[in-house]
């Protein structure tokens, strides 16, 4: 596609993804 | 710091995969997941230890039809950012096959 400056577009901590009568 | 003759390659603690043109990187050291945009993903794909920074810039300039000067500046800035985040490392020698 059209050139856009290289970048990190998303960053997330793994803990917030993996999560834990 | 002149990195144009250096060979970037993934940090040993980084796992990455390109999905639909976007690189998803897992950084074990910082427990982070990073996603790169399309151009960043292409640079990460080329940073396999077999291409120098100079060669990567040349490839990006050709594939995206931008000036060599812009490619040099953007690739260099991006790679130094990835080095800073321990996503890649810069080697002085080409990776052995």
Backbone of each chain as nested JSON, in Angstrom:
{
  "chains": [
    {"id": "A", "residues": [
      {"number": 1, "name": "UNK", "atoms": {"N": [0.853, -1.176, 0.0], "CA": [0.0, 0.0, 0.0], "C": [0.895, 1.233, 0.0]}},
      {"number": 2, "name": "UNK", "atoms": {"N": [0.285, 2.377, 0.203], "CA": [1.032, 3.625, 0.235], "C": [2.049, 3.579, 1.37]}},
      {"number": 3, "name": "UNK", "atoms": {"N": [3.205, 4.146, 1.124], "CA": [4.266, 4.133, 2.134], "C": [3.852, 4.927, 3.366]}},
      {"number": 4, "name": "UNK", "atoms": {"N": [4.048, 4.333, 4.514], "CA": [3.907, 5.08, 5.76], "C": [5.122, 4.769, 6.612]}},
      {"number": 5, "name": "UNK", "atoms": {"N": [5.531, 5.731, 7.388], "CA": [6.737, 5.588, 8.196], "C": [6.63, 4.356, 9.096]}},
      {"number": 6, "name": "UNK", "atoms": {"N": [7.67, 3.522, 9.137], "CA": [7.605, 2.312, 9.965], "C": [7.393, 2.649, 11.438]}},
      {"number": 7, "name": "UNK", "atoms": {"N": [6.518, 1.883, 12.094], "CA": [6.199, 2.196, 13.485], "C": [5.621, 0.989, 14.204]}},
      {"number": 8, "name": "UNK", "atoms": {"N": [5.719, 1.026, 15.538], "CA": [5.003, 0.073, 16.385], "C": [3.604, 0.647, 16.552]}},
      {"number": 9, "name": "UNK", "atoms": {"N": [2.578, -0.078, 16.084], "CA": [1.231, 0.495, 16.104], "C": [0.404, 0.021, 17.292]}},
      {"number": 10, "name": "UNK", "atoms": {"N": [0.875, -1.005, 17.973], "CA": [0.11, -1.474, 19.129], "C": [1.052, -2.168, 20.097]}},
      {"number": 11, "name": "UNK", "atoms": {"N": [0.855, -1.908, 21.356], "CA": [1.706, -2.534, 22.369], "C": [0.833, -2.911, 23.551]}},
      {"number": 12, "name": "UNK", "atoms": {"N": [0.995, -4.121, 24.028], "CA": [0.153, -4.562, 25.137], "C": [0.945, -5.495, 26.035]}},
      {"number": 13, "name": "UNK", "atoms": {"N": [0.71, -5.389, 27.319], "CA": [1.353, -6.305, 28.254], "C": [0.703, -7.67, 28.138]}},
      {"number": 14, "name": "UNK", "atoms": {"N": [1.509, -8.715, 28.177], "CA": [0.966, -10.065, 28.025], "C": [0.016, -10.419, 29.151]}},
      {"number": 15, "name": "UNK", "atoms": {"N": [0.248, -9.895, 30.347], "CA": [-0.62, -10.209, 31.484], "C": [-2.054, -9.793, 31.199]}},
      {"number": 16, "name": "UNK", "atoms": {"N": [-2.207, -8.666, 30.495], "CA": [-3.557, -8.181, 30.248], "C": [-4.259, -9.025, 29.198]}},
      {"number": 17, "name": "UNK", "atoms": {"N": [-3.481, -9.801, 28.449], "CA": [-4.079, -10.688, 27.455], "C": [-4.4, -12.036, 28.094]}},
      {"number": 18, "name": "UNK", "atoms": {"N": [-3.427, -12.57, 28.825], "CA": [-3.588, -13.912, 29.366], "C": [-4.399, -13.927, 30.65]}},
      {"number": 19, "name": "UNK", "atoms": {"N": [-4.484, -12.786, 31.338], "CA": [-5.167, -12.772, 32.619], "C": [-4.245, -13.312, 33.693]}},
      {"number": 20, "name": "UNK", "atoms": {"N": [-5.4, -15.278, 36.476], "CA": [-6.29, -16.048, 37.331], "C": [-5.5, -17.0, 38.211]}},
      {"number": 21, "name": "UNK", "atoms": {"N": [-16.058, -21.945, 45.682], "CA": [-15.853, -22.467, 44.331], "C": [-14.375, -22.317, 43.983]}}
    ]},
    {"id": "B", "residues": [
      {"number": 1, "name": "UNK", "atoms": {"N": [26.202, 7.075, 15.524], "CA": [26.533, 5.656, 15.336], "C": [26.135, 5.244, 13.918]}},
      {"number": 2, "name": "UNK", "atoms": {"N": [27.113, 4.775, 13.157], "CA": [26.818, 4.345, 11.79], "C": [26.464, 2.862, 11.785]}},
      {"number": 3, "name": "UNK", "atoms": {"N": [25.202, 2.578, 11.506], "CA": [24.757, 1.183, 11.557], "C": [24.532, 0.61, 10.162]}},
      {"number": 4, "name": "UNK", "atoms": {"N": [24.837, 1.394, 9.126], "CA": [24.463, 0.977, 7.77], "C": [25.103, -0.337, 7.338]}},
      {"number": 5, "name": "UNK", "atoms": {"N": [26.285, -0.648, 7.885], "CA": [26.957, -1.897, 7.493], "C": [26.662, -3.04, 8.463]}},
      {"number": 6, "name": "UNK", "atoms": {"N": [25.776, -2.794, 9.425], "CA": [25.483, -3.831, 10.415], "C": [24.301, -4.689, 9.966]}},
      {"number": 7, "name": "UNK", "atoms": {"N": [24.213, -5.875, 10.562], "CA": [23.194, -6.855, 10.167], "C": [22.2, -7.061, 11.311]}},
      {"number": 8, "name": "UNK", "atoms": {"N": [21.007, -6.478, 11.197], "CA": [20.015, -6.659, 12.264], "C": [19.39, -8.047, 12.219]}},
      {"number": 9, "name": "UNK", "atoms": {"N": [19.103, -8.587, 13.388], "CA": [18.406, -9.877, 13.467], "C": [17.587, -9.903, 14.753]}},
      {"number": 10, "name": "UNK", "atoms": {"N": [16.561, -10.765, 14.829], "CA": [15.698, -10.779, 16.016], "C": [16.481, -11.083, 17.29]}},
      {"number": 11, "name": "UNK", "atoms": {"N": [16.118, -10.4, 18.354], "CA": [16.694, -10.662, 19.677], "C": [16.332, -12.092, 20.083]}},
      {"number": 12, "name": "UNK", "atoms": {"N": [17.251, -12.807, 20.743], "CA": [16.952, -14.2, 21.136], "C": [15.693, -14.336, 21.989]}},
      {"number": 13, "name": "UNK", "atoms": {"N": [15.321, -13.269, 22.692], "CA": [14.142, -13.332, 23.563], "C": [12.875, -12.83, 22.863]}},
      {"number": 14, "name": "UNK", "atoms": {"N": [12.958, -12.654, 21.547], "CA": [11.796, -12.16, 20.801], "C": [11.294, -13.222, 19.837]}},
      {"number": 15, "name": "UNK", "atoms": {"N": [9.983, -13.438, 19.844], "CA": [9.365, -14.329, 18.863], "C": [8.449, -13.478, 17.999]}},
      {"number": 16, "name": "UNK", "atoms": {"N": [8.507, -13.67, 16.692], "CA": [7.684, -12.836, 15.823], "C": [7.095, -13.614, 14.677]}},
      {"number": 17, "name": "UNK", "atoms": {"N": [5.954, -13.135, 14.205], "CA": [5.308, -13.764, 13.06], "C": [4.569, -12.688, 12.278]}},
      {"number": 18, "name": "UNK", "atoms": {"N": [4.651, -12.762, 10.959], "CA": [3.952, -11.784, 10.131], "C": [2.61, -12.368, 9.712]}},
      {"number": 19, "name": "UNK", "atoms": {"N": [1.529, -11.694, 10.105], "CA": [0.176, -12.153, 9.789], "C": [-0.525, -11.044, 9.014]}},
      {"number": 20, "name": "UNK", "atoms": {"N": [-0.958, -11.361, 7.785], "CA": [-1.623, -10.36, 6.94], "C": [-0.822, -9.07, 6.832]}},
      {"number": 21, "name": "UNK", "atoms": {"N": [0.485, -9.211, 6.686], "CA": [1.317, -8.027, 6.478], "C": [1.674, -7.27, 7.735]}},
      {"number": 22, "name": "UNK", "atoms": {"N": [1.201, -7.744, 8.902], "CA": [1.55, -7.075, 10.154], "C": [2.313, -8.034, 11.049]}},
      {"number": 23, "name": "UNK", "atoms": {"N": [3.473, -7.584, 11.515], "CA": [4.282, -8.426, 12.392], "C": [3.765, -8.338, 13.819]}},
      {"number": 24, "name": "UNK", "atoms": {"N": [3.549, -9.499, 14.422], "CA": [3.167, -9.574, 15.83], "C": [4.379, -10.111, 16.573]}},
      {"number": 25, "name": "UNK", "atoms": {"N": [4.891, -9.331, 17.507], "CA": [6.128, -9.689, 18.198], "C": [5.854, -9.927, 19.673]}},
      {"number": 26, "name": "UNK", "atoms": {"N": [6.394, -11.009, 20.192], "CA": [6.271, -11.289, 21.621], "C": [7.643, -11.104, 22.244]}},
      {"number": 27, "name": "UNK", "atoms": {"N": [7.721, -10.179, 23.19], "CA": [8.987, -9.866, 23.845], "C": [8.999, -10.522, 25.217]}},
      {"number": 28, "name": "UNK", "atoms": {"N": [9.761, -11.599, 25.334], "CA": [9.757, -12.367, 26.579], "C": [10.288, -11.541, 27.747]}},
      {"number": 29, "name": "UNK", "atoms": {"N": [11.319, -10.757, 27.501], "CA": [11.952, -10.012, 28.596], "C": [11.003, -9.025, 29.26]}},
      {"number": 30, "name": "UNK", "atoms": {"N": [10.214, -8.324, 28.439], "CA": [9.34, -7.294, 29.003], "C": [7.884, -7.75, 29.06]}},
      {"number": 31, "name": "UNK", "atoms": {"N": [7.62, -9.01, 28.671], "CA": [6.256, -9.556, 28.657], "C": [5.306, -8.666, 27.867]}},
      {"number": 32, "name": "UNK", "atoms": {"N": [5.775, -8.217, 26.704], "CA": [4.964, -7.337, 25.869], "C": [4.649, -7.995, 24.538]}},
      {"number": 33, "name": "UNK", "atoms": {"N": [3.509, -7.611, 23.983], "CA": [3.185, -7.986, 22.609], "C": [3.137, -6.697, 21.801]}},
      {"number": 34, "name": "UNK", "atoms": {"N": [3.918, -6.635, 20.73], "CA": [3.944, -5.453, 19.874], "C": [3.445, -5.809, 18.484]}},
      {"number": 35, "name": "UNK", "atoms": {"N": [2.747, -4.883, 17.861], "CA": [2.317, -5.061, 16.474], "C": [2.93, -3.937, 15.653]}},
      {"number": 36, "name": "UNK", "atoms": {"N": [3.514, -4.295, 14.513], "CA": [4.15, -3.297, 13.65], "C": [3.261, -2.994, 12.458]}},
      {"number": 37, "name": "UNK", "atoms": {"N": [3.358, -1.773, 11.94], "CA": [2.602, -1.459, 10.728], "C": [3.247, -2.157, 9.527]}},
      {"number": 38, "name": "UNK", "atoms": {"N": [2.675, -1.967, 8.348], "CA": [3.111, -2.762, 7.197], "C": [4.583, -2.546, 6.852]}},
      {"number": 39, "name": "UNK", "atoms": {"N": [5.004, -1.299, 6.822], "CA": [6.406, -1.029, 6.47], "C": [7.333, -1.543, 7.581]}},
      {"number": 40, "name": "UNK", "atoms": {"N": [6.931, -1.326, 8.823], "CA": [7.722, -1.837, 9.946], "C": [7.828, -3.351, 9.899]}},
      {"number": 41, "name": "UNK", "atoms": {"N": [6.732, -3.994, 9.51], "CA": [6.719, -5.455, 9.419], "C": [7.654, -5.944, 8.323]}},
      {"number": 42, "name": "UNK", "atoms": {"N": [7.664, -5.207, 7.217], "CA": [8.553, -5.582, 6.111], "C": [10.013, -5.448, 6.537]}},
      {"number": 43, "name": "UNK", "atoms": {"N": [10.308, -4.399, 7.29], "CA": [11.681, -4.205, 7.785], "C": [12.045, -5.344, 8.736]}},
      {"number": 44, "name": "UNK", "atoms": {"N": [11.102, -5.702, 9.621], "CA": [11.367, -6.797, 10.563], "C": [11.606, -8.104, 9.81]}},
      {"number": 45, "name": "UNK", "atoms": {"N": [10.84, -8.295, 8.734], "CA": [10.979, -9.499, 7.913], "C": [12.377, -9.567, 7.286]}},
      {"number": 46, "name": "UNK", "atoms": {"N": [12.864, -8.405, 6.87], "CA": [14.185, -8.346, 6.224], "C": [15.326, -8.411, 7.241]}},
      {"number": 47, "name": "UNK", "atoms": {"N": [15.015, -8.114, 8.501], "CA": [16.044, -8.104, 9.549], "C": [16.278, -9.529, 10.044]}},
      {"number": 48, "name": "UNK", "atoms": {"N": [16.83, -10.351, 9.158], "CA": [17.001, -11.773, 9.484], "C": [18.47, -12.158, 9.66]}},
      {"number": 49, "name": "UNK", "atoms": {"N": [19.332, -11.141, 9.748], "CA": [20.753, -11.427, 9.924], "C": [21.497, -11.593, 8.617]}},
      {"number": 50, "name": "UNK", "atoms": {"N": [20.755, -11.631, 7.507], "CA": [21.397, -11.802, 6.196], "C": [21.424, -10.519, 5.376]}},
      {"number": 51, "name": "UNK", "atoms": {"N": [20.7, -9.504, 5.831], "CA": [20.661, -8.226, 5.115], "C": [21.238, -7.13, 6.002]}},
      {"number": 52, "name": "UNK", "atoms": {"N": [22.122, -6.324, 5.439], "CA": [22.636, -5.19, 6.2], "C": [21.565, -4.098, 6.241]}},
      {"number": 53, "name": "UNK", "atoms": {"N": [21.741, -3.14, 7.143], "CA": [20.8, -2.016, 7.242], "C": [20.724, -1.3, 5.896]}},
      {"number": 54, "name": "UNK", "atoms": {"N": [21.875, -1.166, 5.267], "CA": [21.958, -0.52, 3.953], "C": [21.109, -1.274, 2.919]}},
      {"number": 55, "name": "UNK", "atoms": {"N": [21.22, -2.59, 2.927], "CA": [20.46, -3.411, 1.972], "C": [18.958, -3.334, 2.248]}},
      {"number": 56, "name": "UNK", "atoms": {"N": [18.601, -3.284, 3.522], "CA": [17.18, -3.173, 3.886], "C": [16.618, -1.843, 3.383]}},
      {"number": 57, "name": "UNK", "atoms": {"N": [17.38, -0.764, 3.57], "CA": [16.943, 0.558, 3.093], "C": [16.739, 0.544, 1.583]}},
      {"number": 58, "name": "UNK", "atoms": {"N": [17.666, -0.092, 0.899], "CA": [17.594, -0.166, -0.566], "C": [16.328, -0.92, -0.993]}},
      {"number": 59, "name": "UNK", "atoms": {"N": [16.045, -2.019, -0.304], "CA": [14.853, -2.817, -0.623], "C": [13.576, -2.019, -0.375]}},
      {"number": 60, "name": "UNK", "atoms": {"N": [13.514, -1.346, 0.774], "CA": [12.319, -0.555, 1.122], "C": [12.119, 0.575, 0.11]}},
      {"number": 61, "name": "UNK", "atoms": {"N": [13.212, 1.241, -0.249], "CA": [13.118, 2.338, -1.227], "C": [12.564, 1.823, -2.55]}},
      {"number": 62, "name": "UNK", "atoms": {"N": [13.011, 0.649, -2.965], "CA": [12.555, 0.079, -4.229], "C": [11.117, -0.396, -4.18]}},
      {"number": 63, "name": "UNK", "atoms": {"N": [10.749, -1.086, -3.105], "CA": [9.405, -1.669, -3.021], "C": [8.321, -0.615, -2.83]}},
      {"number": 64, "name": "UNK", "atoms": {"N": [8.658, 0.455, -2.118], "CA": [7.639, 1.476, -1.83], "C": [7.82, 2.734, -2.672]}},
      {"number": 65, "name": "UNK", "atoms": {"N": [8.807, 2.679, -3.562], "CA": [9.043, 3.791, -4.478], "C": [9.193, 5.12, -3.741]}},
      {"number": 66, "name": "UNK", "atoms": {"N": [10.069, 5.115, -2.745], "CA": [10.402, 6.353, -2.032], "C": [11.886, 6.631, -2.258]}},
      {"number": 67, "name": "UNK", "atoms": {"N": [12.322, 7.828, -1.884], "CA": [13.726, 8.175, -2.106], "C": [14.621, 7.362, -1.181]}},
      {"number": 68, "name": "UNK", "atoms": {"N": [15.822, 7.143, -1.646], "CA": [16.783, 6.382, -0.845], "C": [17.084, 7.118, 0.467]}},
      {"number": 69, "name": "UNK", "atoms": {"N": [17.114, 8.443, 0.403], "CA": [17.406, 9.241, 1.605], "C": [16.322, 9.035, 2.669]}},
      {"number": 70, "name": "UNK", "atoms": {"N": [15.064, 9.054, 2.213], "CA": [13.967, 8.863, 3.175], "C": [14.009, 7.452, 3.751]}},
      {"number": 71, "name": "UNK", "atoms": {"N": [14.258, 6.471, 2.875], "CA": [14.327, 5.082, 3.347], "C": [15.454, 4.922, 4.357]}},
      {"number": 72, "name": "UNK", "atoms": {"N": [16.619, 5.488, 4.055], "CA": [17.766, 5.401, 4.974], "C": [17.4, 5.954, 6.35]}},
      {"number": 73, "name": "UNK", "atoms": {"N": [16.812, 7.145, 6.349], "CA": [16.49, 7.816, 7.614], "C": [15.439, 7.037, 8.404]}},
      {"number": 74, "name": "UNK", "atoms": {"N": [14.369, 6.61, 7.719], "CA": [13.271, 5.921, 8.411], "C": [13.688, 4.539, 8.91]}},
      {"number": 75, "name": "UNK", "atoms": {"N": [14.408, 3.809, 8.073], "CA": [14.84, 2.455, 8.459], "C": [15.795, 2.532, 9.644]}},
      {"number": 76, "name": "UNK", "atoms": {"N": [16.726, 3.461, 9.573], "CA": [17.703, 3.614, 10.655], "C": [17.006, 3.971, 11.975]}},
      {"number": 77, "name": "UNK", "atoms": {"N": [16.103, 4.953, 11.92], "CA": [15.395, 5.387, 13.13], "C": [14.565, 4.243, 13.718]}},
      {"number": 78, "name": "UNK", "atoms": {"N": [13.882, 3.512, 12.832], "CA": [13.021, 2.418, 13.285], "C": [13.844, 1.278, 13.897]}},
      {"number": 79, "name": "UNK", "atoms": {"N": [14.944, 0.925, 13.231], "CA": [15.771, -0.17, 13.748], "C": [16.381, 0.19, 15.103]}},
      {"number": 80, "name": "UNK", "atoms": {"N": [16.807, 1.429, 15.259], "CA": [17.374, 1.84, 16.553], "C": [16.308, 1.795, 17.644]}},
      {"number": 81, "name": "UNK", "atoms": {"N": [15.061, 2.108, 17.266], "CA": [13.949, 2.006, 18.224], "C": [13.749, 0.544, 18.636]}},
      {"number": 82, "name": "UNK", "atoms": {"N": [13.818, -0.359, 17.659], "CA": [13.642, -1.787, 17.966], "C": [14.807, -2.327, 18.794]}},
      {"number": 83, "name": "UNK", "atoms": {"N": [16.004, -1.818, 18.536], "CA": [17.168, -2.22, 19.344], "C": [16.959, -1.76, 20.783]}},
      {"number": 84, "name": "UNK", "atoms": {"N": [16.476, -0.542, 20.933], "CA": [16.236, 0.039, 22.25], "C": [15.215, -0.78, 23.04]}},
      {"number": 85, "name": "UNK", "atoms": {"N": [14.261, -1.378, 22.316], "CA": [13.208, -2.176, 22.969], "C": [13.578, -3.658, 23.043]}},
      {"number": 86, "name": "UNK", "atoms": {"N": [14.831, -3.978, 22.675], "CA": [15.308, -5.374, 22.688], "C": [14.48, -6.283, 21.785]}},
      {"number": 87, "name": "UNK", "atoms": {"N": [13.995, -5.724, 20.677], "CA": [13.266, -6.532, 19.7], "C": [14.258, -7.155, 18.725]}},
      {"number": 88, "name": "UNK", "atoms": {"N": [15.262, -6.376, 18.348], "CA": [16.305, -6.904, 17.469], "C": [17.672, -6.547, 18.038]}},
      {"number": 89, "name": "UNK", "atoms": {"N": [18.689, -7.211, 17.512], "CA": [20.068, -6.87, 17.854], "C": [20.816, -6.594, 16.558]}},
      {"number": 90, "name": "UNK", "atoms": {"N": [21.864, -5.8, 16.649], "CA": [22.668, -5.479, 15.47], "C": [23.969, -6.264, 15.533]}},
      {"number": 91, "name": "UNK", "atoms": {"N": [24.223, -7.035, 14.481], "CA": [25.43, -7.841, 14.418], "C": [26.381, -7.217, 13.406]}},
      {"number": 92, "name": "UNK", "atoms": {"N": [27.666, -7.354, 13.659], "CA": [28.629, -6.777, 12.715], "C": [28.882, -7.695, 11.537]}},
      {"number": 93, "name": "UNK", "atoms": {"N": [28.481, -8.962, 11.682], "CA": [28.716, -9.922, 10.604], "C": [27.403, -10.5, 10.122]}},
      {"number": 94, "name": "UNK", "atoms": {"N": [27.423, -10.936, 8.876], "CA": [26.253, -11.588, 8.307], "C": [26.049, -12.932, 8.983]}},
      {"number": 95, "name": "UNK", "atoms": {"N": [24.774, -13.289, 9.158], "CA": [24.417, -14.565, 9.77], "C": [24.932, -15.718, 8.919]}},
      {"number": 96, "name": "UNK", "atoms": {"N": [25.508, -16.749, 9.563], "CA": [25.921, -17.939, 8.818], "C": [24.691, -18.694, 8.372]}},
      {"number": 97, "name": "UNK", "atoms": {"N": [24.753, -19.25, 7.173], "CA": [23.614, -20.034, 6.67], "C": [23.472, -21.32, 7.453]}}
    ]}
  ]
}
